Amino acid sequence: MKQLAKYAIASAMLGSAMFSSAAMAEQKIGVVNVQQIFQALPQAAEIQNAISMEFKDQVDEVNLLQRDGQLYAEKLQRDAATMSAAEKKELEDKILAVREQLSQKVQPLQQNIQRRTNEERNKILGLIKQAIDTVAAANKYDLVLDAPAVVYADTKDDLSQKVVDQLSKLN
């Protein structure tokens, strides 16, 4: 009885393995490198430039504060021996004020830049996804994987250039 159960289980496993092999043979699998596609698009550079221009005034303000703080610190270090206690105290207060202003401005600025960058990147990734879907459907691919997740793929199954071409048609 135990022998019969073992044979039944072995037969079921062998049958399912054969069935899945046959199903896999019928599937057409493609590969795309989403990061490479993203970098190949002119919109990626345009986004970076637009975000830089959007936050230019705030970045310039932070850079100016950093430069002022550095100049104050250098002056304190250089002239400390010849300064009076009141002058040292005044310069130290200026340095602390600059540091406080920087701490209030830098983190929110970085968060805003990151948020805007993510928003724009997600828009482009949405376009890339649509182009991948279009190319995969047109070429009758059942499955498309991101290239970094794949150990090996034949170059004939790399759809990256076709996706870039599809995106170029949209613009």
mmCIF file of the C-alpha atoms, coordinates in Angstrom:
data_MODEL
# 
_entry.id   MODEL 
# 
loop_
_atom_site.group_PDB 
_atom_site.id 
_atom_site.type_symbol 
_atom_site.label_atom_id 
_atom_site.label_alt_id 
_atom_site.label_comp_id 
_atom_site.label_asym_id 
_atom_site.label_entity_id 
_atom_site.label_seq_id 
_atom_site.pdbx_PDB_ins_code 
_atom_site.Cartn_x 
_atom_site.Cartn_y 
_atom_site.Cartn_z 
_atom_site.occupancy 
_atom_site.B_iso_or_equiv 
_atom_site.pdbx_formal_charge 
_atom_site.auth_seq_id 
_atom_site.auth_comp_id 
_atom_site.auth_asym_id 
_atom_site.auth_atom_id 
_atom_site.pdbx_PDB_model_num 
ATOM 1   C CA . MET A 1 1   ? 0.000  0.000  0.000   1.00 0.00 ? 1   MET A CA 1 
ATOM 2   C CA . LYS A 1 2   ? 2.803  2.384  0.891   1.00 0.00 ? 2   LYS A CA 1 
ATOM 3   C CA . GLN A 1 3   ? 4.528  1.418  -2.337  1.00 0.00 ? 3   GLN A CA 1 
ATOM 4   C CA . LEU A 1 4   ? 1.409  2.263  -4.346  1.00 0.00 ? 4   LEU A CA 1 
ATOM 5   C CA . ALA A 1 5   ? 1.123  5.665  -2.689  1.00 0.00 ? 5   ALA A CA 1 
ATOM 6   C CA . LYS A 1 6   ? 4.765  6.426  -3.505  1.00 0.00 ? 6   LYS A CA 1 
ATOM 7   C CA . TYR A 1 7   ? 4.218  5.480  -7.160  1.00 0.00 ? 7   TYR A CA 1 
ATOM 8   C CA . ALA A 1 8   ? 1.076  7.610  -7.337  1.00 0.00 ? 8   ALA A CA 1 
ATOM 9   C CA . ILE A 1 9   ? 2.861  10.634 -5.900  1.00 0.00 ? 9   ILE A CA 1 
ATOM 10  C CA . ALA A 1 10  ? 5.875  10.125 -8.171  1.00 0.00 ? 10  ALA A CA 1 
ATOM 11  C CA . SER A 1 11  ? 3.604  9.777  -11.209 1.00 0.00 ? 11  SER A CA 1 
ATOM 12  C CA . ALA A 1 12  ? 1.705  12.931 -10.313 1.00 0.00 ? 12  ALA A CA 1 
ATOM 13  C CA . MET A 1 13  ? 4.931  14.913 -9.869  1.00 0.00 ? 13  MET A CA 1 
ATOM 14  C CA . LEU A 1 14  ? 6.375  13.608 -13.134 1.00 0.00 ? 14  LEU A CA 1 
ATOM 15  C CA . GLY A 1 15  ? 3.163  14.385 -14.968 1.00 0.00 ? 15  GLY A CA 1 
ATOM 16  C CA . SER A 1 16  ? 3.004  17.932 -13.621 1.00 0.00 ? 16  SER A CA 1 
ATOM 17  C CA . ALA A 1 17  ? 6.677  18.481 -14.488 1.00 0.00 ? 17  ALA A CA 1 
ATOM 18  C CA . MET A 1 18  ? 6.076  17.309 -18.045 1.00 0.00 ? 18  MET A CA 1 
ATOM 19  C CA . PHE A 1 19  ? 2.980  19.510 -18.328 1.00 0.00 ? 19  PHE A CA 1 
ATOM 20  C CA . SER A 1 20  ? 4.814  22.592 -17.035 1.00 0.00 ? 20  SER A CA 1 
ATOM 21  C CA . SER A 1 21  ? 7.714  21.920 -19.435 1.00 0.00 ? 21  SER A CA 1 
ATOM 22  C CA . ALA A 1 22  ? 5.301  21.771 -22.338 1.00 0.00 ? 22  ALA A CA 1 
ATOM 23  C CA . ALA A 1 23  ? 3.615  24.971 -21.195 1.00 0.00 ? 23  ALA A CA 1 
ATOM 24  C CA . MET A 1 24  ? 6.968  26.712 -20.821 1.00 0.00 ? 24  MET A CA 1 
ATOM 25  C CA . ALA A 1 25  ? 7.994  25.695 -24.332 1.00 0.00 ? 25  ALA A CA 1 
ATOM 26  C CA . GLU A 1 26  ? 5.009  27.562 -25.722 1.00 0.00 ? 26  GLU A CA 1 
ATOM 27  C CA . GLN A 1 27  ? 5.677  30.797 -23.839 1.00 0.00 ? 27  GLN A CA 1 
ATOM 28  C CA . LYS A 1 28  ? 7.596  33.595 -25.505 1.00 0.00 ? 28  LYS A CA 1 
ATOM 29  C CA . ILE A 1 29  ? 9.702  35.555 -23.008 1.00 0.00 ? 29  ILE A CA 1 
ATOM 30  C CA . GLY A 1 30  ? 11.325 38.913 -23.687 1.00 0.00 ? 30  GLY A CA 1 
ATOM 31  C CA . VAL A 1 31  ? 13.749 41.107 -21.799 1.00 0.00 ? 31  VAL A CA 1 
ATOM 32  C CA . VAL A 1 32  ? 14.034 44.885 -21.449 1.00 0.00 ? 32  VAL A CA 1 
ATOM 33  C CA . ASN A 1 33  ? 16.498 47.050 -19.558 1.00 0.00 ? 33  ASN A CA 1 
ATOM 34  C CA . VAL A 1 34  ? 14.236 49.715 -18.077 1.00 0.00 ? 34  VAL A CA 1 
ATOM 35  C CA . GLN A 1 35  ? 17.127 51.733 -16.607 1.00 0.00 ? 35  GLN A CA 1 
ATOM 36  C CA . GLN A 1 36  ? 18.918 51.814 -19.957 1.00 0.00 ? 36  GLN A CA 1 
ATOM 37  C CA . ILE A 1 37  ? 15.701 52.843 -21.724 1.00 0.00 ? 37  ILE A CA 1 
ATOM 38  C CA . PHE A 1 38  ? 15.120 55.603 -19.160 1.00 0.00 ? 38  PHE A CA 1 
ATOM 39  C CA . GLN A 1 39  ? 18.630 56.981 -19.658 1.00 0.00 ? 39  GLN A CA 1 
ATOM 40  C CA . ALA A 1 40  ? 18.314 56.822 -23.448 1.00 0.00 ? 40  ALA A CA 1 
ATOM 41  C CA . LEU A 1 41  ? 15.274 59.076 -23.433 1.00 0.00 ? 41  LEU A CA 1 
ATOM 42  C CA . PRO A 1 42  ? 15.825 62.797 -23.963 1.00 0.00 ? 42  PRO A CA 1 
ATOM 43  C CA . GLN A 1 43  ? 12.969 63.477 -21.523 1.00 0.00 ? 43  GLN A CA 1 
ATOM 44  C CA . ALA A 1 44  ? 15.154 62.233 -18.636 1.00 0.00 ? 44  ALA A CA 1 
ATOM 45  C CA . ALA A 1 45  ? 17.710 65.001 -19.186 1.00 0.00 ? 45  ALA A CA 1 
ATOM 46  C CA . GLU A 1 46  ? 14.940 67.546 -19.742 1.00 0.00 ? 46  GLU A CA 1 
ATOM 47  C CA . ILE A 1 47  ? 13.385 66.620 -16.409 1.00 0.00 ? 47  ILE A CA 1 
ATOM 48  C CA . GLN A 1 48  ? 16.672 67.068 -14.579 1.00 0.00 ? 48  GLN A CA 1 
ATOM 49  C CA . ASN A 1 49  ? 17.140 70.497 -16.168 1.00 0.00 ? 49  ASN A CA 1 
ATOM 50  C CA . ALA A 1 50  ? 13.565 71.541 -15.409 1.00 0.00 ? 50  ALA A CA 1 
ATOM 51  C CA . ILE A 1 51  ? 13.881 70.528 -11.763 1.00 0.00 ? 51  ILE A CA 1 
ATOM 52  C CA . SER A 1 52  ? 17.218 72.332 -11.485 1.00 0.00 ? 52  SER A CA 1 
ATOM 53  C CA . MET A 1 53  ? 15.610 75.491 -12.852 1.00 0.00 ? 53  MET A CA 1 
ATOM 54  C CA . GLU A 1 54  ? 12.552 75.091 -10.609 1.00 0.00 ? 54  GLU A CA 1 
ATOM 55  C CA . PHE A 1 55  ? 14.653 75.025 -7.442  1.00 0.00 ? 55  PHE A CA 1 
ATOM 56  C CA . LYS A 1 56  ? 17.548 77.219 -8.641  1.00 0.00 ? 56  LYS A CA 1 
ATOM 57  C CA . ASP A 1 57  ? 16.783 80.183 -6.364  1.00 0.00 ? 57  ASP A CA 1 
ATOM 58  C CA . GLN A 1 58  ? 16.498 78.019 -3.273  1.00 0.00 ? 58  GLN A CA 1 
ATOM 59  C CA . VAL A 1 59  ? 19.686 76.087 -4.095  1.00 0.00 ? 59  VAL A CA 1 
ATOM 60  C CA . ASP A 1 60  ? 21.536 79.367 -4.691  1.00 0.00 ? 60  ASP A CA 1 
ATOM 61  C CA . GLU A 1 61  ? 20.302 80.665 -1.333  1.00 0.00 ? 61  GLU A CA 1 
ATOM 62  C CA . VAL A 1 62  ? 21.559 77.538 0.457   1.00 0.00 ? 62  VAL A CA 1 
ATOM 63  C CA . ASN A 1 63  ? 24.907 77.741 -1.350  1.00 0.00 ? 63  ASN A CA 1 
ATOM 64  C CA . LEU A 1 64  ? 25.252 81.377 -0.304  1.00 0.00 ? 64  LEU A CA 1 
ATOM 65  C CA . LEU A 1 65  ? 24.520 80.487 3.318   1.00 0.00 ? 65  LEU A CA 1 
ATOM 66  C CA . GLN A 1 66  ? 27.085 77.681 3.201   1.00 0.00 ? 66  GLN A CA 1 
ATOM 67  C CA . ARG A 1 67  ? 29.693 80.014 1.753   1.00 0.00 ? 67  ARG A CA 1 
ATOM 68  C CA . ASP A 1 68  ? 28.963 82.656 4.416   1.00 0.00 ? 68  ASP A CA 1 
ATOM 69  C CA . GLY A 1 69  ? 29.244 80.079 7.189   1.00 0.00 ? 69  GLY A CA 1 
ATOM 70  C CA . GLN A 1 70  ? 32.527 78.846 5.788   1.00 0.00 ? 70  GLN A CA 1 
ATOM 71  C CA . LEU A 1 71  ? 33.916 82.388 5.540   1.00 0.00 ? 71  LEU A CA 1 
ATOM 72  C CA . TYR A 1 72  ? 32.902 83.127 9.141   1.00 0.00 ? 72  TYR A CA 1 
ATOM 73  C CA . ALA A 1 73  ? 34.528 79.910 10.363  1.00 0.00 ? 73  ALA A CA 1 
ATOM 74  C CA . GLU A 1 74  ? 37.730 80.619 8.443   1.00 0.00 ? 74  GLU A CA 1 
ATOM 75  C CA . LYS A 1 75  ? 37.850 84.167 9.779   1.00 0.00 ? 75  LYS A CA 1 
ATOM 76  C CA . LEU A 1 76  ? 37.354 82.930 13.338  1.00 0.00 ? 76  LEU A CA 1 
ATOM 77  C CA . GLN A 1 77  ? 40.101 80.353 12.965  1.00 0.00 ? 77  GLN A CA 1 
ATOM 78  C CA . ARG A 1 78  ? 42.482 82.763 11.270  1.00 0.00 ? 78  ARG A CA 1 
ATOM 79  C CA . ASP A 1 79  ? 41.936 85.856 13.443  1.00 0.00 ? 79  ASP A CA 1 
ATOM 80  C CA . ALA A 1 80  ? 40.973 84.323 16.804  1.00 0.00 ? 80  ALA A CA 1 
ATOM 81  C CA . ALA A 1 81  ? 44.303 85.230 18.396  1.00 0.00 ? 81  ALA A CA 1 
ATOM 82  C CA . THR A 1 82  ? 43.883 88.944 17.650  1.00 0.00 ? 82  THR A CA 1 
ATOM 83  C CA . MET A 1 83  ? 40.145 89.248 18.304  1.00 0.00 ? 83  MET A CA 1 
ATOM 84  C CA . SER A 1 84  ? 38.526 90.508 21.452  1.00 0.00 ? 84  SER A CA 1 
ATOM 85  C CA . ALA A 1 85  ? 36.150 88.249 23.342  1.00 0.00 ? 85  ALA A CA 1 
ATOM 86  C CA . ALA A 1 86  ? 33.168 90.269 22.094  1.00 0.00 ? 86  ALA A CA 1 
ATOM 87  C CA . GLU A 1 87  ? 34.295 89.939 18.445  1.00 0.00 ? 87  GLU A CA 1 
ATOM 88  C CA . LYS A 1 88  ? 34.761 86.182 18.882  1.00 0.00 ? 88  LYS A CA 1 
ATOM 89  C CA . LYS A 1 89  ? 31.337 85.876 20.468  1.00 0.00 ? 89  LYS A CA 1 
ATOM 90  C CA . GLU A 1 90  ? 29.726 87.879 17.642  1.00 0.00 ? 90  GLU A CA 1 
ATOM 91  C CA . LEU A 1 91  ? 31.398 85.724 14.982  1.00 0.00 ? 91  LEU A CA 1 
ATOM 92  C CA . GLU A 1 92  ? 30.445 82.503 16.790  1.00 0.00 ? 92  GLU A CA 1 
ATOM 93  C CA . ASP A 1 93  ? 26.841 83.735 16.980  1.00 0.00 ? 93  ASP A CA 1 
ATOM 94  C CA . LYS A 1 94  ? 26.881 84.422 13.222  1.00 0.00 ? 94  LYS A CA 1 
ATOM 95  C CA . ILE A 1 95  ? 28.189 80.916 12.565  1.00 0.00 ? 95  ILE A CA 1 
ATOM 96  C CA . LEU A 1 96  ? 25.463 79.401 14.754  1.00 0.00 ? 96  LEU A CA 1 
ATOM 97  C CA . ALA A 1 97  ? 22.793 81.515 13.034  1.00 0.00 ? 97  ALA A CA 1 
ATOM 98  C CA . VAL A 1 98  ? 23.978 80.357 9.611   1.00 0.00 ? 98  VAL A CA 1 
ATOM 99  C CA . ARG A 1 99  ? 23.995 76.713 10.740  1.00 0.00 ? 99  ARG A CA 1 
ATOM 100 C CA . GLU A 1 100 ? 20.464 77.078 12.080  1.00 0.00 ? 100 GLU A CA 1 
ATOM 101 C CA . GLN A 1 101 ? 19.245 78.647 8.836   1.00 0.00 ? 101 GLN A CA 1 
ATOM 102 C CA . LEU A 1 102 ? 20.900 75.863 6.858   1.00 0.00 ? 102 LEU A CA 1 
ATOM 103 C CA . SER A 1 103 ? 19.293 73.168 8.971   1.00 0.00 ? 103 SER A CA 1 
ATOM 104 C CA . GLN A 1 104 ? 15.893 74.792 8.403   1.00 0.00 ? 104 GLN A CA 1 
ATOM 105 C CA . LYS A 1 105 ? 16.349 75.092 4.630   1.00 0.00 ? 105 LYS A CA 1 
ATOM 106 C CA . VAL A 1 106 ? 18.455 72.167 3.429   1.00 0.00 ? 106 VAL A CA 1 
ATOM 107 C CA . GLN A 1 107 ? 16.320 69.207 4.471   1.00 0.00 ? 107 GLN A CA 1 
ATOM 108 C CA . PRO A 1 108 ? 12.991 70.592 3.172   1.00 0.00 ? 108 PRO A CA 1 
ATOM 109 C CA . LEU A 1 109 ? 14.705 71.608 -0.068  1.00 0.00 ? 109 LEU A CA 1 
ATOM 110 C CA . GLN A 1 110 ? 16.175 68.138 -0.536  1.00 0.00 ? 110 GLN A CA 1 
ATOM 111 C CA . GLN A 1 111 ? 12.781 66.574 0.169   1.00 0.00 ? 111 GLN A CA 1 
ATOM 112 C CA . ASN A 1 112 ? 11.052 68.849 -2.352  1.00 0.00 ? 112 ASN A CA 1 
ATOM 113 C CA . ILE A 1 113 ? 13.634 68.106 -5.028  1.00 0.00 ? 113 ILE A CA 1 
ATOM 114 C CA . GLN A 1 114 ? 13.345 64.369 -4.349  1.00 0.00 ? 114 GLN A CA 1 
ATOM 115 C CA . ARG A 1 115 ? 9.541  64.517 -4.452  1.00 0.00 ? 115 ARG A CA 1 
ATOM 116 C CA . ARG A 1 116 ? 9.509  66.381 -7.780  1.00 0.00 ? 116 ARG A CA 1 
ATOM 117 C CA . THR A 1 117 ? 12.149 64.059 -9.243  1.00 0.00 ? 117 THR A CA 1 
ATOM 118 C CA . ASN A 1 118 ? 10.084 61.021 -8.241  1.00 0.00 ? 118 ASN A CA 1 
ATOM 119 C CA . GLU A 1 119 ? 6.912  62.535 -9.711  1.00 0.00 ? 119 GLU A CA 1 
ATOM 120 C CA . GLU A 1 120 ? 8.560  63.184 -13.064 1.00 0.00 ? 120 GLU A CA 1 
ATOM 121 C CA . ARG A 1 121 ? 10.409 59.853 -13.085 1.00 0.00 ? 121 ARG A CA 1 
ATOM 122 C CA . ASN A 1 122 ? 7.147  58.006 -12.416 1.00 0.00 ? 122 ASN A CA 1 
ATOM 123 C CA . LYS A 1 123 ? 5.513  59.764 -15.374 1.00 0.00 ? 123 LYS A CA 1 
ATOM 124 C CA . ILE A 1 124 ? 8.291  58.564 -17.677 1.00 0.00 ? 124 ILE A CA 1 
ATOM 125 C CA . LEU A 1 125 ? 8.217  55.060 -16.187 1.00 0.00 ? 125 LEU A CA 1 
ATOM 126 C CA . GLY A 1 126 ? 4.495  54.988 -16.964 1.00 0.00 ? 126 GLY A CA 1 
ATOM 127 C CA . LEU A 1 127 ? 5.251  55.835 -20.587 1.00 0.00 ? 127 LEU A CA 1 
ATOM 128 C CA . ILE A 1 128 ? 7.952  53.168 -20.679 1.00 0.00 ? 128 ILE A CA 1 
ATOM 129 C CA . LYS A 1 129 ? 5.478  50.607 -19.280 1.00 0.00 ? 129 LYS A CA 1 
ATOM 130 C CA . GLN A 1 130 ? 2.949  51.510 -21.981 1.00 0.00 ? 130 GLN A CA 1 
ATOM 131 C CA . ALA A 1 131 ? 5.623  51.174 -24.678 1.00 0.00 ? 131 ALA A CA 1 
ATOM 132 C CA . ILE A 1 132 ? 6.726  47.788 -23.288 1.00 0.00 ? 132 ILE A CA 1 
ATOM 133 C CA . ASP A 1 133 ? 3.111  46.595 -23.332 1.00 0.00 ? 133 ASP A CA 1 
ATOM 134 C CA . THR A 1 134 ? 2.687  47.771 -26.923 1.00 0.00 ? 134 THR A CA 1 
ATOM 135 C CA . VAL A 1 135 ? 5.915  46.157 -28.141 1.00 0.00 ? 135 VAL A CA 1 
ATOM 136 C CA . ALA A 1 136 ? 5.221  42.911 -26.261 1.00 0.00 ? 136 ALA A CA 1 
ATOM 137 C CA . ALA A 1 137 ? 1.712  42.670 -27.670 1.00 0.00 ? 137 ALA A CA 1 
ATOM 138 C CA . ALA A 1 138 ? 2.862  43.469 -31.215 1.00 0.00 ? 138 ALA A CA 1 
ATOM 139 C CA . ASN A 1 139 ? 5.572  40.799 -31.050 1.00 0.00 ? 139 ASN A CA 1 
ATOM 140 C CA . LYS A 1 140 ? 3.348  38.293 -29.182 1.00 0.00 ? 140 LYS A CA 1 
ATOM 141 C CA . TYR A 1 141 ? 5.478  38.004 -26.044 1.00 0.00 ? 141 TYR A CA 1 
ATOM 142 C CA . ASP A 1 142 ? 3.797  36.285 -23.103 1.00 0.00 ? 142 ASP A CA 1 
ATOM 143 C CA . LEU A 1 143 ? 6.209  37.587 -20.483 1.00 0.00 ? 143 LEU A CA 1 
ATOM 144 C CA . VAL A 1 144 ? 8.686  40.483 -20.383 1.00 0.00 ? 144 VAL A CA 1 
ATOM 145 C CA . LEU A 1 145 ? 11.304 40.666 -17.620 1.00 0.00 ? 145 LEU A CA 1 
ATOM 146 C CA . ASP A 1 146 ? 13.645 43.458 -16.544 1.00 0.00 ? 146 ASP A CA 1 
ATOM 147 C CA . ALA A 1 147 ? 17.170 42.633 -17.768 1.00 0.00 ? 147 ALA A CA 1 
ATOM 148 C CA . PRO A 1 148 ? 19.005 43.068 -14.425 1.00 0.00 ? 148 PRO A CA 1 
ATOM 149 C CA . ALA A 1 149 ? 16.816 40.302 -12.966 1.00 0.00 ? 149 ALA A CA 1 
ATOM 150 C CA . VAL A 1 150 ? 17.755 37.866 -15.740 1.00 0.00 ? 150 VAL A CA 1 
ATOM 151 C CA . VAL A 1 151 ? 20.935 35.792 -15.654 1.00 0.00 ? 151 VAL A CA 1 
ATOM 152 C CA . TYR A 1 152 ? 20.972 35.072 -19.386 1.00 0.00 ? 152 TYR A CA 1 
ATOM 153 C CA . ALA A 1 153 ? 18.836 36.040 -22.345 1.00 0.00 ? 153 ALA A CA 1 
ATOM 154 C CA . ASP A 1 154 ? 19.453 35.745 -26.064 1.00 0.00 ? 154 ASP A CA 1 
ATOM 155 C CA . THR A 1 155 ? 19.861 39.134 -27.726 1.00 0.00 ? 155 THR A CA 1 
ATOM 156 C CA . LYS A 1 156 ? 16.970 38.347 -30.072 1.00 0.00 ? 156 LYS A CA 1 
ATOM 157 C CA . ASP A 1 157 ? 14.680 38.511 -27.038 1.00 0.00 ? 157 ASP A CA 1 
ATOM 158 C CA . ASP A 1 158 ? 15.966 41.928 -25.895 1.00 0.00 ? 158 ASP A CA 1 
ATOM 159 C CA . LEU A 1 159 ? 13.179 44.392 -26.621 1.00 0.00 ? 159 LEU A CA 1 
ATOM 160 C CA . SER A 1 160 ? 14.929 47.479 -25.210 1.00 0.00 ? 160 SER A CA 1 
ATOM 161 C CA . GLN A 1 161 ? 15.672 49.146 -28.558 1.00 0.00 ? 161 GLN A CA 1 
ATOM 162 C CA . LYS A 1 162 ? 12.169 48.415 -29.831 1.00 0.00 ? 162 LYS A CA 1 
ATOM 163 C CA . VAL A 1 163 ? 10.758 50.083 -26.720 1.00 0.00 ? 163 VAL A CA 1 
ATOM 164 C CA . VAL A 1 164 ? 12.987 53.148 -27.246 1.00 0.00 ? 164 VAL A CA 1 
ATOM 165 C CA . ASP A 1 165 ? 11.810 53.300 -30.876 1.00 0.00 ? 165 ASP A CA 1 
ATOM 166 C CA . GLN A 1 166 ? 8.188  53.026 -29.729 1.00 0.00 ? 166 GLN A CA 1 
ATOM 167 C CA . LEU A 1 167 ? 8.702  55.883 -27.265 1.00 0.00 ? 167 LEU A CA 1 
ATOM 168 C CA . SER A 1 168 ? 10.301 57.988 -30.023 1.00 0.00 ? 168 SER A CA 1 
ATOM 169 C CA . LYS A 1 169 ? 7.157  57.521 -32.113 1.00 0.00 ? 169 LYS A CA 1 
ATOM 170 C CA . LEU A 1 170 ? 5.063  58.917 -29.268 1.00 0.00 ? 170 LEU A CA 1 
ATOM 171 C CA . ASN A 1 171 ? 7.002  62.188 -29.192 1.00 0.00 ? 171 ASN A CA 1 
# 
